[in-house]
Amino acid sequence: MTTATKNTHFFADSQHQANIAAALAHRIEVAQANRDSRLLSLLEREKQQLEAWSHSTPRLHGGQRIQQWLQAIRQQWRQRSQLQVKLTQDADGNRWWYAHDPRTGKTLYAESAADVMCWIEEHRLGT
């Protein structure tokens, strides 16, 4: 690859990143205007990922960067679609179990881990 071709690819990559960042900034503004905290949280995470991706150490060629980007998207998708179970504590110090299955949209708040396990088994979640 010639130097001119490399410079063209670098410019295209930089321009592409700038376009993505501008679109993301607009989406964040809209989410803020609509007071959509859930969407805003997701967009902020996306912004962090974009920043990390743009600062990645090796300068990869287009095909390699696309492969890397697709792999990161697949990994994120798998993580987001997994059953989530967390022990949380409210302002009064009460402990609650929170379980959410993104694939079905089902959510449970329970007082015990045993209740969460029964709910998971009953609904056949996380399989």
Phi and psi in degrees as GROMACS dihedral restraints (atoms count N, CA, C in turn):
[ dihedral_restraints ]
;  ai    aj    ak    al  type     phi  dphi    fc
    3     4     5     6     1   -77.9    20    10
    4     5     6     7     1   165.5    20    10
    6     7     8     9     1   -63.3    20    10
    7     8     9    10     1   -40.0    20    10
    9    10    11    12     1   -62.6    20    10
   10    11    12    13     1   -40.3    20    10
   12    13    14    15     1   -67.2    20    10
   13    14    15    16     1   -42.1    20    10
   15    16    17    18     1   -60.2    20    10
   16    17    18    19     1   -43.2    20    10
   18    19    20    21     1   -63.8    20    10
   19    20    21    22     1   -38.3    20    10
   21    22    23    24     1   -63.6    20    10
   22    23    24    25     1   -44.2    20    10
   24    25    26    27     1   -64.0    20    10
   25    26    27    28     1   -41.6    20    10
   27    28    29    30     1   -62.3    20    10
   28    29    30    31     1   -43.6    20    10
   30    31    32    33     1   -63.5    20    10
   31    32    33    34     1   -43.6    20    10
   33    34    35    36     1   -62.5    20    10
   34    35    36    37     1   -42.3    20    10
   36    37    38    39     1   -62.7    20    10
   37    38    39    40     1   -44.5    20    10
   39    40    41    42     1   -64.2    20    10
   40    41    42    43     1   -42.2    20    10
   42    43    44    45     1   -64.9    20    10
   43    44    45    46     1   -41.4    20    10
   45    46    47    48     1   -61.6    20    10
   46    47    48    49     1   -45.2    20    10
   48    49    50    51     1   -62.6    20    10
   49    50    51    52     1   -39.6    20    10
   51    52    53    54     1   -64.6    20    10
   52    53    54    55     1   -40.2    20    10
   54    55    56    57     1   -64.3    20    10
   55    56    57    58     1   -43.6    20    10
   57    58    59    60     1   -62.7    20    10
   58    59    60    61     1   -44.2    20    10
   60    61    62    63     1   -63.3    20    10
   61    62    63    64     1   -40.1    20    10
   63    64    65    66     1   -66.3    20    10
   64    65    66    67     1   -43.4    20    10
   66    67    68    69     1   -63.9    20    10
   67    68    69    70     1   -40.1    20    10
   69    70    71    72     1   -65.2    20    10
   70    71    72    73     1   -42.6    20    10
   72    73    74    75     1   -60.3    20    10
   73    74    75    76     1   -41.0    20    10
   75    76    77    78     1   -64.0    20    10
   76    77    78    79     1   -43.5    20    10
   78    79    80    81     1   -63.2    20    10
   79    80    81    82     1   -36.9    20    10
   81    82    83    84     1   -64.8    20    10
   82    83    84    85     1   -43.0    20    10
   84    85    86    87     1   -60.3    20    10
   85    86    87    88     1   -43.9    20    10
   87    88    89    90     1   -64.3    20    10
   88    89    90    91     1   -43.3    20    10
   90    91    92    93     1   -62.9    20    10
   91    92    93    94     1   -38.7    20    10
   93    94    95    96     1   -66.2    20    10
   94    95    96    97     1   -42.9    20    10
   96    97    98    99     1   -62.8    20    10
   97    98    99   100     1   -35.7    20    10
   99   100   101   102     1   -87.1    20    10
  100   101   102   103     1    -1.1    20    10
  102   103   104   105     1    53.8    20    10
  103   104   105   106     1    42.3    20    10
  105   106   107   108     1   -95.0    20    10
  106   107   108   109     1    88.5    20    10
  108   109   110   111     1   -65.7    20    10
  109   110   111   112     1   -34.8    20    10
  111   112   113   114     1   -65.3    20    10
  112   113   114   115     1   -48.4    20    10
  114   115   116   117     1   -64.4    20    10
  115   116   117   118     1   -40.4    20    10
  117   118   119   120     1   -60.8    20    10
  118   119   120   121     1   -40.2    20    10
  120   121   122   123     1   -62.2    20    10
  121   122   123   124     1   -44.6    20    10
  123   124   125   126     1   -64.4    20    10
  124   125   126   127     1   -40.8    20    10
  126   127   128   129     1   -68.0    20    10
  127   128   129   130     1   -36.4    20    10
  129   130   131   132     1   -64.7    20    10
  130   131   132   133     1   -39.4    20    10
  132   133   134   135     1   -63.5    20    10
  133   134   135   136     1   -42.0    20    10
  135   136   137   138     1   -62.3    20    10
  136   137   138   139     1   -39.6    20    10
  138   139   140   141     1   -62.4    20    10
  139   140   141   142     1   -43.1    20    10
  141   142   143   144     1   -62.4    20    10
  142   143   144   145     1   -41.0    20    10
  144   145   146   147     1   -65.2    20    10
  145   146   147   148     1   -42.0    20    10
  147   148   149   150     1   -62.7    20    10
  148   149   150   151     1   -42.3    20    10
  150   151   152   153     1   -64.6    20    10
  151   152   153   154     1   -42.4    20    10
  153   154   155   156     1   -64.9    20    10
  154   155   156   157     1   -40.3    20    10
  156   157   158   159     1   -65.5    20    10
  157   158   159   160     1   -40.9    20    10
  159   160   161   162     1   -71.7    20    10
  160   161   162   163     1   -21.7    20    10
  162   163   164   165     1   -99.1    20    10
  163   164   165   166     1     9.6    20    10
  165   166   167   168     1   -60.2    20    10
  166   167   168   169     1   143.9    20    10
  168   169   170   171     1   -61.8    20    10
  169   170   171   172     1   -58.8    20    10
  171   172   173   174     1   -79.0    20    10
  172   173   174   175     1   141.2    20    10
  174   175   176   177     1   -85.1    20    10
  175   176   177   178     1   104.7    20    10
  177   178   179   180     1   -94.0    20    10
  178   179   180   181     1   153.7    20    10
  180   181   182   183     1   -74.7    20    10
  181   182   183   184     1   163.9    20    10
  183   184   185   186     1   -45.3    20    10
  184   185   186   187     1   -53.0    20    10
  186   187   188   189     1   -62.3    20    10
  187   188   189   190     1   -41.2    20    10
  189   190   191   192     1   -67.3    20    10
  190   191   192   193     1   -40.1    20    10
  192   193   194   195     1   -66.6    20    10
  193   194   195   196     1   -39.4    20    10
  195   196   197   198     1   -64.4    20    10
  196   197   198   199     1   -44.0    20    10
  198   199   200   201     1   -58.6    20    10
  199   200   201   202     1   -46.1    20    10
  201   202   203   204     1   -63.9    20    10
  202   203   204   205     1   -42.2    20    10
  204   205   206   207     1   -64.0    20    10
  205   206   207   208     1   -44.9    20    10
  207   208   209   210     1   -62.8    20    10
  208   209   210   211     1   -39.4    20    10
  210   211   212   213     1   -63.4    20    10
  211   212   213   214     1   -41.8    20    10
  213   214   215   216     1   -64.8    20    10
  214   215   216   217     1   -39.9    20    10
  216   217   218   219     1   -64.0    20    10
  217   218   219   220     1   -44.7    20    10
  219   220   221   222     1   -59.5    20    10
  220   221   222   223     1   -44.1    20    10
  222   223   224   225     1   -63.3    20    10
  223   224   225   226     1   -42.9    20    10
  225   226   227   228     1   -62.5    20    10
  226   227   228   229     1   -42.8    20    10
  228   229   230   231     1   -61.5    20    10
  229   230   231   232     1   -43.3    20    10
  231   232   233   234     1   -62.1    20    10
  232   233   234   235     1   -43.8    20    10
  234   235   236   237     1   -64.9    20    10
  235   236   237   238     1   -40.7    20    10
  237   238   239   240     1   -70.7    20    10
  238   239   240   241     1   -25.6    20    10
  240   241   242   243     1   -92.8    20    10
  241   242   243   244     1     0.8    20    10
  243   244   245   246     1   -82.7    20    10
  244   245   246   247     1   150.0    20    10
  246   247   248   249     1   -61.0    20    10
  247   248   249   250     1   133.5    20    10
  249   250   251   252     1  -113.6    20    10
  250   251   252   253     1   129.4    20    10
  252   253   254   255     1  -132.9    20    10
  253   254   255   256     1   126.3    20    10
  255   256   257   258     1  -139.6    20    10
  256   257   258   259     1   146.7    20    10
  258   259   260   261     1   -96.1    20    10
  259   260   261   262     1   121.3    20    10
  261   262   263   264     1  -120.5    20    10
  262   263   264   265     1   165.3    20    10
  264   265   266   267     1  -132.7    20    10
  265   266   267   268     1   130.6    20    10
  267   268   269   270     1   -85.5    20    10
  268   269   270   271     1  -179.2    20    10
  270   271   272   273     1   -63.1    20    10
  271   272   273   274     1   -26.0    20    10
  273   274   275   276     1   -87.0    20    10
  274   275   276   277     1     0.9    20    10
  276   277   278   279     1    90.0    20    10
  277   278   279   280     1     2.7    20    10
  279   280   281   282     1   -74.5    20    10
  280   281   282   283     1   137.9    20    10
  282   283   284   285     1   -99.0    20    10
  283   284   285   286     1   135.7    20    10
  285   286   287   288     1  -134.0    20    10
  286   287   288   289     1   146.5    20    10
  288   289   290   291     1   -94.9    20    10
  289   290   291   292     1   134.8    20    10
  291   292   293   294     1  -118.3    20    10
  292   293   294   295     1   129.5    20    10
  294   295   296   297     1  -132.6    20    10
  295   296   297   298     1   137.8    20    10
  297   298   299   300     1  -144.8    20    10
  298   299   300   301     1   132.6    20    10
  300   301   302   303     1  -110.4    20    10
  301   302   303   304     1   104.3    20    10
  303   304   305   306     1   -61.6    20    10
  304   305   306   307     1   -28.0    20    10
  306   307   308   309     1   -68.9    20    10
  307   308   309   310     1   -35.0    20    10
  309   310   311   312     1  -104.6    20    10
  310   311   312   313     1   -17.9    20    10
  312   313   314   315     1    82.0    20    10
  313   314   315   316     1     4.5    20    10
  315   316   317   318     1   -79.7    20    10
  316   317   318   319     1   139.6    20    10
  318   319   320   321     1  -134.2    20    10
  319   320   321   322     1   146.1    20    10
  321   322   323   324     1  -137.8    20    10
  322   323   324   325     1   138.5    20    10
  324   325   326   327     1  -115.4    20    10
  325   326   327   328     1   126.2    20    10
  327   328   329   330     1  -137.7    20    10
  328   329   330   331     1   160.3    20    10
  330   331   332   333     1   -86.8    20    10
  331   332   333   334     1   -19.5    20    10
  333   334   335   336     1  -137.3    20    10
  334   335   336   337     1   156.2    20    10
  336   337   338   339     1   -64.9    20    10
  337   338   339   340     1   -32.7    20    10
  339   340   341   342     1   -63.6    20    10
  340   341   342   343     1   -38.7    20    10
  342   343   344   345     1   -63.2    20    10
  343   344   345   346     1   -39.6    20    10
  345   346   347   348     1   -65.3    20    10
  346   347   348   349     1   -44.3    20    10
  348   349   350   351     1   -61.7    20    10
  349   350   351   352     1   -42.3    20    10
  351   352   353   354     1   -61.5    20    10
  352   353   354   355     1   -43.5    20    10
  354   355   356   357     1   -62.4    20    10
  355   356   357   358     1   -43.8    20    10
  357   358   359   360     1   -62.3    20    10
  358   359   360   361     1   -47.8    20    10
  360   361   362   363     1   -66.5    20    10
  361   362   363   364     1   -41.6    20    10
  363   364   365   366     1   -61.6    20    10
  364   365   366   367     1   -38.8    20    10
  366   367   368   369     1   -97.0    20    10
  367   368   369   370     1     1.9    20    10
  369   370   371   372     1    50.4    20    10
  370   371   372   373     1    52.6    20    10
  372   373   374   375     1   -94.7    20    10
  373   374   375   376     1   158.7    20    10
  375   376   377   378     1    72.4    20    10
  376   377   378   379     1    17.9    20    10
